[in-house]
Amino acid sequence: MYTLLLSLLLACGSGGRTVAELEAAKGEVKPFQKWDEAQGKLTAALGEPDVTTDLAWTWIAKDGETCKGLTVTHMGGTVGTATLAKQKCP
């Protein structure tokens, strides 16, 4: 049973986080905040991001049949934007 539950959580790609957790984490980061500080807060609150690129990190949460993603961009060692939007489920 535990293996099945773990498999379902991993398949969702969200690590079990909620949209409410994404919303709360979004409020913890601001544009021009030092990236290292924001990165520490986000990772502590949400775990490792589901998607990373050179310019952005995205955490995904499933809400019913819909997924939302918190995408935080970084530029020059600071936070650029933090956006919470509907996203294709992994």
PDB file of N, CA, C and O in Angstrom, chain B, residues numbered from 101:
ATOM      1  N   MET B 101       0.826  -1.196   0.000  1.00  0.00           N
ATOM      2  CA  MET B 101       0.000   0.000   0.000  1.00  0.00           C
ATOM      3  C   MET B 101       0.863   1.250   0.000  1.00  0.00           C
ATOM      4  O   MET B 101       0.605   2.188  -0.754  1.00  0.00           O
ATOM      5  N   TYR B 102       1.905   1.265   0.858  1.00  0.00           N
ATOM      6  CA  TYR B 102       2.798   2.421   0.931  1.00  0.00           C
ATOM      7  C   TYR B 102       3.469   2.665  -0.417  1.00  0.00           C
ATOM      8  O   TYR B 102       3.597   3.813  -0.842  1.00  0.00           O
ATOM      9  N   THR B 103       3.898   1.600  -1.094  1.00  0.00           N
ATOM     10  CA  THR B 103       4.557   1.722  -2.391  1.00  0.00           C
ATOM     11  C   THR B 103       3.609   2.314  -3.419  1.00  0.00           C
ATOM     12  O   THR B 103       4.025   3.144  -4.228  1.00  0.00           O
ATOM     13  N   LEU B 104       2.353   1.911  -3.408  1.00  0.00           N
ATOM     14  CA  LEU B 104       1.367   2.448  -4.331  1.00  0.00           C
ATOM     15  C   LEU B 104       1.150   3.927  -4.083  1.00  0.00           C
ATOM     16  O   LEU B 104       1.113   4.708  -5.033  1.00  0.00           O
ATOM     17  N   LEU B 105       1.006   4.327  -2.844  1.00  0.00           N
ATOM     18  CA  LEU B 105       0.809   5.726  -2.510  1.00  0.00           C
ATOM     19  C   LEU B 105       2.003   6.560  -2.939  1.00  0.00           C
ATOM     20  O   LEU B 105       1.832   7.634  -3.516  1.00  0.00           O
ATOM     21  N   LEU B 106       3.204   6.084  -2.668  1.00  0.00           N
ATOM     22  CA  LEU B 106       4.413   6.790  -3.061  1.00  0.00           C
ATOM     23  C   LEU B 106       4.482   6.918  -4.578  1.00  0.00           C
ATOM     24  O   LEU B 106       4.853   7.975  -5.088  1.00  0.00           O
ATOM     25  N   SER B 107       4.134   5.873  -5.301  1.00  0.00           N
ATOM     26  CA  SER B 107       4.143   5.910  -6.764  1.00  0.00           C
ATOM     27  C   SER B 107       3.161   6.942  -7.301  1.00  0.00           C
ATOM     28  O   SER B 107       3.464   7.658  -8.256  1.00  0.00           O
ATOM     29  N   LEU B 108       1.988   7.016  -6.686  1.00  0.00           N
ATOM     30  CA  LEU B 108       0.997   7.998  -7.123  1.00  0.00           C
ATOM     31  C   LEU B 108       1.479   9.418  -6.880  1.00  0.00           C
ATOM     32  O   LEU B 108       1.288  10.289  -7.729  1.00  0.00           O
ATOM     33  N   LEU B 109       2.100   9.663  -5.737  1.00  0.00           N
ATOM     34  CA  LEU B 109       2.629  10.996  -5.451  1.00  0.00           C
ATOM     35  C   LEU B 109       3.721  11.384  -6.433  1.00  0.00           C
ATOM     36  O   LEU B 109       3.758  12.521  -6.903  1.00  0.00           O
ATOM     37  N   LEU B 110       4.604  10.458  -6.745  1.00  0.00           N
ATOM     38  CA  LEU B 110       5.674  10.744  -7.684  1.00  0.00           C
ATOM     39  C   LEU B 110       5.134  10.946  -9.091  1.00  0.00           C
ATOM     40  O   LEU B 110       5.649  11.778  -9.838  1.00  0.00           O
ATOM     41  N   ALA B 111       4.114  10.202  -9.457  1.00  0.00           N
ATOM     42  CA  ALA B 111       3.520  10.348 -10.782  1.00  0.00           C
ATOM     43  C   ALA B 111       2.881  11.710 -10.943  1.00  0.00           C
ATOM     44  O   ALA B 111       2.909  12.283 -12.032  1.00  0.00           O
ATOM     45  N   CYS B 112       2.315  12.229  -9.893  1.00  0.00           N
ATOM     46  CA  CYS B 112       1.705  13.555  -9.952  1.00  0.00           C
ATOM     47  C   CYS B 112       2.771  14.618 -10.177  1.00  0.00           C
ATOM     48  O   CYS B 112       2.497  15.645 -10.797  1.00  0.00           O
ATOM     49  N   GLY B 113       3.978  14.385  -9.683  1.00  0.00           N
ATOM     50  CA  GLY B 113       5.053  15.331  -9.862  1.00  0.00           C
ATOM     51  C   GLY B 113       5.024  16.469  -8.870  1.00  0.00           C
ATOM     52  O   GLY B 113       5.908  17.325  -8.903  1.00  0.00           O
ATOM     53  N   SER B 114       4.052  16.512  -7.999  1.00  0.00           N
ATOM     54  CA  SER B 114       3.928  17.642  -7.083  1.00  0.00           C
ATOM     55  C   SER B 114       4.543  17.353  -5.729  1.00  0.00           C
ATOM     56  O   SER B 114       4.659  18.256  -4.900  1.00  0.00           O
ATOM     57  N   GLY B 115       4.942  16.105  -5.486  1.00  0.00           N
ATOM     58  CA  GLY B 115       5.510  15.776  -4.193  1.00  0.00           C
ATOM     59  C   GLY B 115       4.501  15.914  -3.079  1.00  0.00           C
ATOM     60  O   GLY B 115       4.888  15.938  -1.911  1.00  0.00           O
ATOM     61  N   GLY B 116       3.197  16.007  -3.397  1.00  0.00           N
ATOM     62  CA  GLY B 116       2.164  16.107  -2.392  1.00  0.00           C
ATOM     63  C   GLY B 116       1.896  17.509  -1.906  1.00  0.00           C
ATOM     64  O   GLY B 116       1.107  17.692  -0.978  1.00  0.00           O
ATOM     65  N   ARG B 117       2.523  18.507  -2.498  1.00  0.00           N
ATOM     66  CA  ARG B 117       2.275  19.882  -2.035  1.00  0.00           C
ATOM     67  C   ARG B 117       0.925  20.371  -2.538  1.00  0.00           C
ATOM     68  O   ARG B 117       0.379  19.838  -3.504  1.00  0.00           O
ATOM     69  N   THR B 118       0.397  21.384  -1.877  1.00  0.00           N
ATOM     70  CA  THR B 118      -0.917  21.915  -2.213  1.00  0.00           C
ATOM     71  C   THR B 118      -0.800  23.280  -2.879  1.00  0.00           C
ATOM     72  O   THR B 118       0.235  23.941  -2.799  1.00  0.00           O
ATOM     73  N   VAL B 119      -1.878  23.688  -3.537  1.00  0.00           N
ATOM     74  CA  VAL B 119      -1.927  25.018  -4.143  1.00  0.00           C
ATOM     75  C   VAL B 119      -1.804  26.077  -3.055  1.00  0.00           C
ATOM     76  O   VAL B 119      -1.174  27.112  -3.271  1.00  0.00           O
ATOM     77  N   ALA B 120      -2.395  25.833  -1.892  1.00  0.00           N
ATOM     78  CA  ALA B 120      -2.289  26.786  -0.778  1.00  0.00           C
ATOM     79  C   ALA B 120      -0.827  26.972  -0.365  1.00  0.00           C
ATOM     80  O   ALA B 120      -0.416  28.082  -0.027  1.00  0.00           O
ATOM     81  N   GLU B 121      -0.041  25.893  -0.391  1.00  0.00           N
ATOM     82  CA  GLU B 121       1.382  26.001  -0.066  1.00  0.00           C
ATOM     83  C   GLU B 121       2.121  26.821  -1.119  1.00  0.00           C
ATOM     84  O   GLU B 121       3.016  27.599  -0.789  1.00  0.00           O
ATOM     85  N   LEU B 122       1.744  26.647  -2.385  1.00  0.00           N
ATOM     86  CA  LEU B 122       2.350  27.459  -3.442  1.00  0.00           C
ATOM     87  C   LEU B 122       2.021  28.935  -3.246  1.00  0.00           C
ATOM     88  O   LEU B 122       2.890  29.795  -3.387  1.00  0.00           O
ATOM     89  N   GLU B 123       0.761  29.225  -2.920  1.00  0.00           N
ATOM     90  CA  GLU B 123       0.346  30.608  -2.699  1.00  0.00           C
ATOM     91  C   GLU B 123       1.112  31.233  -1.531  1.00  0.00           C
ATOM     92  O   GLU B 123       1.554  32.379  -1.620  1.00  0.00           O
ATOM     93  N   ALA B 124       1.267  30.491  -0.451  1.00  0.00           N
ATOM     94  CA  ALA B 124       1.998  30.999   0.712  1.00  0.00           C
ATOM     95  C   ALA B 124       3.466  31.250   0.362  1.00  0.00           C
ATOM     96  O   ALA B 124       4.036  32.265   0.759  1.00  0.00           O
ATOM     97  N   ALA B 125       4.070  30.332  -0.376  1.00  0.00           N
ATOM     98  CA  ALA B 125       5.475  30.492  -0.756  1.00  0.00           C
ATOM     99  C   ALA B 125       5.651  31.682  -1.696  1.00  0.00           C
ATOM    100  O   ALA B 125       6.654  32.392  -1.618  1.00  0.00           O
ATOM    101  N   LYS B 126       4.687  31.902  -2.577  1.00  0.00           N
ATOM    102  CA  LYS B 126       4.749  33.046  -3.492  1.00  0.00           C
ATOM    103  C   LYS B 126       4.828  34.353  -2.711  1.00  0.00           C
ATOM    104  O   LYS B 126       5.522  35.286  -3.116  1.00  0.00           O
ATOM    105  N   GLY B 127       4.118  34.414  -1.598  1.00  0.00           N
ATOM    106  CA  GLY B 127       4.125  35.618  -0.772  1.00  0.00           C
ATOM    107  C   GLY B 127       5.435  35.848  -0.035  1.00  0.00           C
ATOM    108  O   GLY B 127       5.664  36.934   0.497  1.00  0.00           O
ATOM    109  N   GLU B 128       6.291  34.843   0.003  1.00  0.00           N
ATOM    110  CA  GLU B 128       7.573  34.953   0.710  1.00  0.00           C
ATOM    111  C   GLU B 128       8.698  35.503  -0.152  1.00  0.00           C
ATOM    112  O   GLU B 128       9.759  35.851   0.366  1.00  0.00           O
ATOM    113  N   VAL B 129       8.479  35.588  -1.467  1.00  0.00           N
ATOM    114  CA  VAL B 129       9.532  36.093  -2.345  1.00  0.00           C
ATOM    115  C   VAL B 129       9.053  37.348  -3.067  1.00  0.00           C
ATOM    116  O   VAL B 129       7.883  37.473  -3.431  1.00  0.00           O
ATOM    117  N   LYS B 130       9.972  38.254  -3.260  1.00  0.00           N
ATOM    118  CA  LYS B 130       9.663  39.548  -3.883  1.00  0.00           C
ATOM    119  C   LYS B 130      10.678  39.833  -4.987  1.00  0.00           C
ATOM    120  O   LYS B 130      11.813  39.361  -4.920  1.00  0.00           O
ATOM    121  N   PRO B 131      10.277  40.605  -6.005  1.00  0.00           N
ATOM    122  CA  PRO B 131      11.236  41.013  -7.032  1.00  0.00           C
ATOM    123  C   PRO B 131      12.438  41.727  -6.399  1.00  0.00           C
ATOM    124  O   PRO B 131      12.294  42.496  -5.448  1.00  0.00           O
ATOM    125  N   PHE B 132      13.593  41.460  -6.937  1.00  0.00           N
ATOM    126  CA  PHE B 132      14.874  42.032  -6.512  1.00  0.00           C
ATOM    127  C   PHE B 132      15.385  41.485  -5.185  1.00  0.00           C
ATOM    128  O   PHE B 132      16.426  41.928  -4.699  1.00  0.00           O
ATOM    129  N   GLN B 133      14.669  40.525  -4.590  1.00  0.00           N
ATOM    130  CA  GLN B 133      15.177  39.837  -3.399  1.00  0.00           C
ATOM    131  C   GLN B 133      16.392  39.019  -3.817  1.00  0.00           C
ATOM    132  O   GLN B 133      16.428  38.504  -4.934  1.00  0.00           O
ATOM    133  N   LYS B 134      17.380  38.890  -2.949  1.00  0.00           N
ATOM    134  CA  LYS B 134      18.553  38.088  -3.282  1.00  0.00           C
ATOM    135  C   LYS B 134      18.123  36.657  -3.575  1.00  0.00           C
ATOM    136  O   LYS B 134      17.346  36.065  -2.827  1.00  0.00           O
ATOM    137  N   TRP B 135      18.635  36.111  -4.670  1.00  0.00           N
ATOM    138  CA  TRP B 135      18.228  34.777  -5.107  1.00  0.00           C
ATOM    139  C   TRP B 135      18.542  33.720  -4.057  1.00  0.00           C
ATOM    140  O   TRP B 135      17.718  32.844  -3.799  1.00  0.00           O
ATOM    141  N   ASP B 136      19.716  33.790  -3.453  1.00  0.00           N
ATOM    142  CA  ASP B 136      20.088  32.779  -2.452  1.00  0.00           C
ATOM    143  C   ASP B 136      19.102  32.748  -1.291  1.00  0.00           C
ATOM    144  O   ASP B 136      18.755  31.675  -0.799  1.00  0.00           O
ATOM    145  N   GLU B 137      18.655  33.912  -0.855  1.00  0.00           N
ATOM    146  CA  GLU B 137      17.670  34.003   0.234  1.00  0.00           C
ATOM    147  C   GLU B 137      16.330  33.409  -0.206  1.00  0.00           C
ATOM    148  O   GLU B 137      15.736  32.612   0.521  1.00  0.00           O
ATOM    149  N   ALA B 138      15.858  33.792  -1.386  1.00  0.00           N
ATOM    150  CA  ALA B 138      14.584  33.290  -1.905  1.00  0.00           C
ATOM    151  C   ALA B 138      14.658  31.785  -2.140  1.00  0.00           C
ATOM    152  O   ALA B 138      13.724  31.053  -1.812  1.00  0.00           O
ATOM    153  N   GLN B 139      15.757  31.332  -2.702  1.00  0.00           N
ATOM    154  CA  GLN B 139      15.952  29.906  -2.975  1.00  0.00           C
ATOM    155  C   GLN B 139      15.858  29.093  -1.681  1.00  0.00           C
ATOM    156  O   GLN B 139      15.228  28.036  -1.655  1.00  0.00           O
ATOM    157  N   GLY B 140      16.475  29.580  -0.624  1.00  0.00           N
ATOM    158  CA  GLY B 140      16.420  28.888   0.659  1.00  0.00           C
ATOM    159  C   GLY B 140      15.009  28.812   1.212  1.00  0.00           C
ATOM    160  O   GLY B 140      14.587  27.765   1.703  1.00  0.00           O
ATOM    161  N   LYS B 141      14.272  29.921   1.136  1.00  0.00           N
ATOM    162  CA  LYS B 141      12.889  29.940   1.627  1.00  0.00           C
ATOM    163  C   LYS B 141      12.008  28.995   0.820  1.00  0.00           C
ATOM    164  O   LYS B 141      11.222  28.236   1.386  1.00  0.00           O
ATOM    165  N   LEU B 142      12.141  29.043  -0.499  1.00  0.00           N
ATOM    166  CA  LEU B 142      11.299  28.219  -1.364  1.00  0.00           C
ATOM    167  C   LEU B 142      11.583  26.731  -1.190  1.00  0.00           C
ATOM    168  O   LEU B 142      10.660  25.920  -1.114  1.00  0.00           O
ATOM    169  N   THR B 143      12.845  26.384  -1.130  1.00  0.00           N
ATOM    170  CA  THR B 143      13.210  24.978  -0.967  1.00  0.00           C
ATOM    171  C   THR B 143      12.777  24.453   0.398  1.00  0.00           C
ATOM    172  O   THR B 143      12.334  23.310   0.510  1.00  0.00           O
ATOM    173  N   ALA B 144      12.899  25.275   1.432  1.00  0.00           N
ATOM    174  CA  ALA B 144      12.462  24.855   2.769  1.00  0.00           C
ATOM    175  C   ALA B 144      10.953  24.640   2.806  1.00  0.00           C
ATOM    176  O   ALA B 144      10.475  23.708   3.453  1.00  0.00           O
ATOM    177  N   ALA B 145      10.202  25.494   2.119  1.00  0.00           N
ATOM    178  CA  ALA B 145       8.742  25.414   2.148  1.00  0.00           C
ATOM    179  C   ALA B 145       8.177  24.370   1.195  1.00  0.00           C
ATOM    180  O   ALA B 145       7.187  23.711   1.512  1.00  0.00           O
ATOM    181  N   LEU B 146       8.806  24.212   0.015  1.00  0.00           N
ATOM    182  CA  LEU B 146       8.207  23.387  -1.038  1.00  0.00           C
ATOM    183  C   LEU B 146       9.035  22.185  -1.463  1.00  0.00           C
ATOM    184  O   LEU B 146       8.555  21.351  -2.231  1.00  0.00           O
ATOM    185  N   GLY B 147      10.254  22.080  -0.984  1.00  0.00           N
ATOM    186  CA  GLY B 147      11.135  21.018  -1.443  1.00  0.00           C
ATOM    187  C   GLY B 147      11.798  21.423  -2.745  1.00  0.00           C
ATOM    188  O   GLY B 147      11.755  22.587  -3.142  1.00  0.00           O
ATOM    189  N   GLU B 148      12.400  20.469  -3.396  1.00  0.00           N
ATOM    190  CA  GLU B 148      13.082  20.745  -4.661  1.00  0.00           C
ATOM    191  C   GLU B 148      12.049  21.067  -5.743  1.00  0.00           C
ATOM    192  O   GLU B 148      10.954  20.504  -5.735  1.00  0.00           O
ATOM    193  N   PRO B 149      12.384  21.964  -6.670  1.00  0.00           N
ATOM    194  CA  PRO B 149      11.443  22.298  -7.748  1.00  0.00           C
ATOM    195  C   PRO B 149      11.228  21.112  -8.680  1.00  0.00           C
ATOM    196  O   PRO B 149      12.085  20.236  -8.806  1.00  0.00           O
ATOM    197  N   ASP B 150      10.072  21.101  -9.328  1.00  0.00           N
ATOM    198  CA  ASP B 150       9.747  20.040 -10.278  1.00  0.00           C
ATOM    199  C   ASP B 150      10.412  20.280 -11.629  1.00  0.00           C
ATOM    200  O   ASP B 150      10.759  19.332 -12.332  1.00  0.00           O
ATOM    201  N   VAL B 151      10.587  21.541 -11.988  1.00  0.00           N
ATOM    202  CA  VAL B 151      11.202  21.901 -13.255  1.00  0.00           C
ATOM    203  C   VAL B 151      12.209  23.021 -12.986  1.00  0.00           C
ATOM    204  O   VAL B 151      11.893  23.998 -12.307  1.00  0.00           O
ATOM    205  N   THR B 152      13.417  22.872 -13.523  1.00  0.00           N
ATOM    206  CA  THR B 152      14.417  23.932 -13.401  1.00  0.00           C
ATOM    207  C   THR B 152      14.999  24.235 -14.772  1.00  0.00           C
ATOM    208  O   THR B 152      15.214  23.343 -15.594  1.00  0.00           O
ATOM    209  N   THR B 153      15.244  25.506 -14.990  1.00  0.00           N
ATOM    210  CA  THR B 153      15.972  25.945 -16.184  1.00  0.00           C
ATOM    211  C   THR B 153      17.025  26.931 -15.696  1.00  0.00           C
ATOM    212  O   THR B 153      17.130  27.204 -14.501  1.00  0.00           O
ATOM    213  N   ASP B 154      17.798  27.459 -16.629  1.00  0.00           N
ATOM    214  CA  ASP B 154      18.809  28.450 -16.255  1.00  0.00           C
ATOM    215  C   ASP B 154      18.178  29.719 -15.697  1.00  0.00           C
ATOM    216  O   ASP B 154      18.813  30.447 -14.934  1.00  0.00           O
ATOM    217  N   LEU B 155      16.923  29.988 -16.077  1.00  0.00           N
ATOM    218  CA  LEU B 155      16.291  31.252 -15.696  1.00  0.00           C
ATOM    219  C   LEU B 155      15.110  31.129 -14.744  1.00  0.00           C
ATOM    220  O   LEU B 155      14.612  32.149 -14.267  1.00  0.00           O
ATOM    221  N   ALA B 156      14.644  29.919 -14.450  1.00  0.00           N
ATOM    222  CA  ALA B 156      13.441  29.792 -13.620  1.00  0.00           C
ATOM    223  C   ALA B 156      13.366  28.432 -12.940  1.00  0.00           C
ATOM    224  O   ALA B 156      13.920  27.437 -13.406  1.00  0.00           O
ATOM    225  N   TRP B 157      12.654  28.437 -11.813  1.00  0.00           N
ATOM    226  CA  TRP B 157      12.316  27.210 -11.094  1.00  0.00           C
ATOM    227  C   TRP B 157      10.802  27.154 -11.008  1.00  0.00           C
ATOM    228  O   TRP B 157      10.147  28.180 -10.824  1.00  0.00           O
ATOM    229  N   THR B 158      10.236  25.936 -11.142  1.00  0.00           N
ATOM    230  CA  THR B 158       8.786  25.764 -11.056  1.00  0.00           C
ATOM    231  C   THR B 158       8.444  24.608 -10.121  1.00  0.00           C
ATOM    232  O   THR B 158       9.006  23.517 -10.219  1.00  0.00           O
ATOM    233  N   TRP B 159       7.506  24.876  -9.210  1.00  0.00           N
ATOM    234  CA  TRP B 159       6.936  23.855  -8.325  1.00  0.00           C
ATOM    235  C   TRP B 159       5.498  23.652  -8.776  1.00  0.00           C
ATOM    236  O   TRP B 159       4.812  24.619  -9.108  1.00  0.00           O
ATOM    237  N   ILE B 160       5.031  22.397  -8.792  1.00  0.00           N
ATOM    238  CA  ILE B 160       3.694  22.078  -9.287  1.00  0.00           C
ATOM    239  C   ILE B 160       2.872  21.434  -8.178  1.00  0.00           C
ATOM    240  O   ILE B 160       3.378  20.634  -7.391  1.00  0.00           O
ATOM    241  N   ALA B 161       1.588  21.801  -8.133  1.00  0.00           N
ATOM    242  CA  ALA B 161       0.643  21.197  -7.196  1.00  0.00           C
ATOM    243  C   ALA B 161      -0.639  20.873  -7.953  1.00  0.00           C
ATOM    244  O   ALA B 161      -1.046  21.610  -8.851  1.00  0.00           O
ATOM    245  N   LYS B 162      -1.261  19.774  -7.584  1.00  0.00           N
ATOM    246  CA  LYS B 162      -2.508  19.366  -8.209  1.00  0.00           C
ATOM    247  C   LYS B 162      -3.672  19.755  -7.310  1.00  0.00           C
ATOM    248  O   LYS B 162      -3.662  19.510  -6.103  1.00  0.00           O
ATOM    249  N   ASP B 163      -4.678  20.368  -7.932  1.00  0.00           N
ATOM    250  CA  ASP B 163      -5.881  20.802  -7.231  1.00  0.00           C
ATOM    251  C   ASP B 163      -7.063  20.175  -7.975  1.00  0.00           C
ATOM    252  O   ASP B 163      -7.537  20.720  -8.972  1.00  0.00           O
ATOM    253  N   GLY B 164      -7.533  19.030  -7.484  1.00  0.00           N
ATOM    254  CA  GLY B 164      -8.574  18.296  -8.207  1.00  0.00           C
ATOM    255  C   GLY B 164      -7.992  17.737  -9.488  1.00  0.00           C
ATOM    256  O   GLY B 164      -7.020  16.982  -9.453  1.00  0.00           O
ATOM    257  N   GLU B 165      -8.578  18.100 -10.622  1.00  0.00           N
ATOM    258  CA  GLU B 165      -8.079  17.647 -11.922  1.00  0.00           C
ATOM    259  C   GLU B 165      -7.165  18.682 -12.578  1.00  0.00           C
ATOM    260  O   GLU B 165      -6.675  18.465 -13.686  1.00  0.00           O
ATOM    261  N   THR B 166      -6.938  19.793 -11.905  1.00  0.00           N
ATOM    262  CA  THR B 166      -6.150  20.883 -12.449  1.00  0.00           C
ATOM    263  C   THR B 166      -4.817  20.986 -11.728  1.00  0.00           C
ATOM    264  O   THR B 166      -4.724  20.706 -10.533  1.00  0.00           O
ATOM    265  N   CYS B 167      -3.801  21.384 -12.450  1.00  0.00           N
ATOM    266  CA  CYS B 167      -2.500  21.641 -11.826  1.00  0.00           C
ATOM    267  C   CYS B 167      -2.187  23.130 -11.907  1.00  0.00           C
ATOM    268  O   CYS B 167      -2.540  23.813 -12.868  1.00  0.00           O
ATOM    269  N   LYS B 168      -1.520  23.602 -10.880  1.00  0.00           N
ATOM    270  CA  LYS B 168      -1.019  24.977 -10.872  1.00  0.00           C
ATOM    271  C   LYS B 168       0.468  24.916 -10.611  1.00  0.00           C
ATOM    272  O   LYS B 168       0.967  24.009  -9.944  1.00  0.00           O
ATOM    273  N   GLY B 169       1.159  25.889 -11.145  1.00  0.00           N
ATOM    274  CA  GLY B 169       2.595  25.943 -10.956  1.00  0.00           C
ATOM    275  C   GLY B 169       3.028  27.300 -10.440  1.00  0.00           C
ATOM    276  O   GLY B 169       2.526  28.336 -10.877  1.00  0.00           O
ATOM    277  N   LEU B 170       3.957  27.285  -9.514  1.00  0.00           N
ATOM    278  CA  LEU B 170       4.604  28.510  -9.044  1.00  0.00           C
ATOM    279  C   LEU B 170       5.938  28.575  -9.760  1.00  0.00           C
ATOM    280  O   LEU B 170       6.812  27.736  -9.544  1.00  0.00           O
ATOM    281  N   THR B 171       6.088  29.571 -10.610  1.00  0.00           N
ATOM    282  CA  THR B 171       7.328  29.764 -11.341  1.00  0.00           C
ATOM    283  C   THR B 171       8.011  31.021 -10.828  1.00  0.00           C
ATOM    284  O   THR B 171       7.429  32.106 -10.818  1.00  0.00           O
ATOM    285  N   VAL B 172       9.253  30.854 -10.406  1.00  0.00           N
ATOM    286  CA  VAL B 172      10.046  31.981  -9.908  1.00  0.00           C
ATOM    287  C   VAL B 172      11.241  32.129 -10.840  1.00  0.00           C
ATOM    288  O   VAL B 172      12.039  31.206 -11.006  1.00  0.00           O
ATOM    289  N   THR B 173      11.348  33.317 -11.446  1.00  0.00           N
ATOM    290  CA  THR B 173      12.458  33.576 -12.344  1.00  0.00           C
ATOM    291  C   THR B 173      13.578  34.257 -11.579  1.00  0.00           C
ATOM    292  O   THR B 173      13.347  34.947 -10.586  1.00  0.00           O
ATOM    293  N   HIS B 174      14.784  34.051 -12.056  1.00  0.00           N
ATOM    294  CA  HIS B 174      15.909  34.738 -11.433  1.00  0.00           C
ATOM    295  C   HIS B 174      16.751  35.403 -12.513  1.00  0.00           C
ATOM    296  O   HIS B 174      16.888  34.917 -13.636  1.00  0.00           O
ATOM    297  N   MET B 175      17.306  36.541 -12.111  1.00  0.00           N
ATOM    298  CA  MET B 175      18.136  37.302 -13.036  1.00  0.00           C
ATOM    299  C   MET B 175      19.223  38.018 -12.256  1.00  0.00           C
ATOM    300  O   MET B 175      18.940  38.756 -11.313  1.00  0.00           O
ATOM    301  N   GLY B 176      20.435  37.801 -12.644  1.00  0.00           N
ATOM    302  CA  GLY B 176      21.548  38.502 -12.028  1.00  0.00           C
ATOM    303  C   GLY B 176      21.639  38.356 -10.522  1.00  0.00           C
ATOM    304  O   GLY B 176      22.001  39.310  -9.834  1.00  0.00           O
ATOM    305  N   GLY B 177      21.319  37.181  -9.994  1.00  0.00           N
ATOM    306  CA  GLY B 177      21.433  36.955  -8.554  1.00  0.00           C
ATOM    307  C   GLY B 177      20.258  37.439  -7.732  1.00  0.00           C
ATOM    308  O   GLY B 177      20.313  37.431  -6.503  1.00  0.00           O
ATOM    309  N   THR B 178      19.187  37.865  -8.404  1.00  0.00           N
ATOM    310  CA  THR B 178      17.983  38.300  -7.688  1.00  0.00           C
ATOM    311  C   THR B 178      16.750  37.627  -8.282  1.00  0.00           C
ATOM    312  O   THR B 178      16.799  37.040  -9.363  1.00  0.00           O
ATOM    313  N   VAL B 179      15.639  37.728  -7.545  1.00  0.00           N
ATOM    314  CA  VAL B 179      14.349  37.227  -8.042  1.00  0.00           C
ATOM    315  C   VAL B 179      13.838  38.205  -9.085  1.00  0.00           C
ATOM    316  O   VAL B 179      13.878  39.419  -8.885  1.00  0.00           O
ATOM    317  N   GLY B 180      13.356  37.666 -10.204  1.00  0.00           N
ATOM    318  CA  GLY B 180      12.716  38.492 -11.218  1.00  0.00           C
ATOM    319  C   GLY B 180      11.221  38.579 -10.945  1.00  0.00           C
ATOM    320  O   GLY B 180      10.702  39.638 -10.594  1.00  0.00           O
ATOM    321  N   THR B 181      10.534  37.444 -11.114  1.00  0.00           N
ATOM    322  CA  THR B 181       9.086  37.393 -10.888  1.00  0.00           C
ATOM    323  C   THR B 181       8.721  36.109 -10.150  1.00  0.00           C
ATOM    324  O   THR B 181       9.489  35.147 -10.125  1.00  0.00           O
ATOM    325  N   ALA B 182       7.543  36.114  -9.557  1.00  0.00           N
ATOM    326  CA  ALA B 182       6.959  34.922  -8.946  1.00  0.00           C
ATOM    327  C   ALA B 182       5.516  34.860  -9.442  1.00  0.00           C
ATOM    328  O   ALA B 182       4.702  35.726  -9.124  1.00  0.00           O
ATOM    329  N   THR B 183       5.210  33.822 -10.228  1.00  0.00           N
ATOM    330  CA  THR B 183       3.907  33.730 -10.870  1.00  0.00           C
ATOM    331  C   THR B 183       3.260  32.392 -10.549  1.00  0.00           C
ATOM    332  O   THR B 183       3.889  31.341 -10.667  1.00  0.00           O
ATOM    333  N   LEU B 184       1.992  32.442 -10.140  1.00  0.00           N
ATOM    334  CA  LEU B 184       1.209  31.238  -9.884  1.00  0.00           C
ATOM    335  C   LEU B 184       0.141  31.165 -10.962  1.00  0.00           C
ATOM    336  O   LEU B 184      -0.701  32.057 -11.072  1.00  0.00           O
ATOM    337  N   ALA B 185       0.177  30.091 -11.764  1.00  0.00           N
ATOM    338  CA  ALA B 185      -0.756  29.990 -12.885  1.00  0.00           C
ATOM    339  C   ALA B 185      -1.127  28.534 -13.161  1.00  0.00           C
ATOM    340  O   ALA B 185      -0.430  27.605 -12.754  1.00  0.00           O
ATOM    341  N   LYS B 186      -2.249  28.367 -13.865  1.00  0.00           N
ATOM    342  CA  LYS B 186      -2.675  27.035 -14.306  1.00  0.00           C
ATOM    343  C   LYS B 186      -1.589  26.459 -15.180  1.00  0.00           C
ATOM    344  O   LYS B 186      -0.947  27.174 -15.949  1.00  0.00           O
ATOM    345  N   GLN B 187      -1.388  25.155 -15.056  1.00  0.00           N
ATOM    346  CA  GLN B 187      -0.305  24.496 -15.772  1.00  0.00           C
ATOM    347  C   GLN B 187      -0.738  23.113 -16.198  1.00  0.00           C
ATOM    348  O   GLN B 187      -1.614  22.509 -15.580  1.00  0.00           O
ATOM    349  N   LYS B 188      -0.135  22.619 -17.238  1.00  0.00           N
ATOM    350  CA  LYS B 188      -0.389  21.250 -17.678  1.00  0.00           C
ATOM    351  C   LYS B 188       0.161  20.296 -16.623  1.00  0.00           C
ATOM    352  O   LYS B 188       1.297  20.447 -16.176  1.00  0.00           O
ATOM    353  N   CYS B 189      -0.642  19.319 -16.230  1.00  0.00           N
ATOM    354  CA  CYS B 189      -0.197  18.352 -15.229  1.00  0.00           C
ATOM    355  C   CYS B 189       0.856  17.432 -15.823  1.00  0.00           C
ATOM    356  O   CYS B 189       0.747  17.005 -16.972  1.00  0.00           O
ATOM    357  N   PRO B 190       1.879  17.130 -15.030  1.00  0.00           N
ATOM    358  CA  PRO B 190       2.928  16.251 -15.523  1.00  0.00           C
ATOM    359  C   PRO B 190       2.435  14.826 -15.668  1.00  0.00           C
ATOM    360  O   PRO B 190       3.197  13.948 -16.075  1.00  0.00           O
TER     361      PRO B 190
END
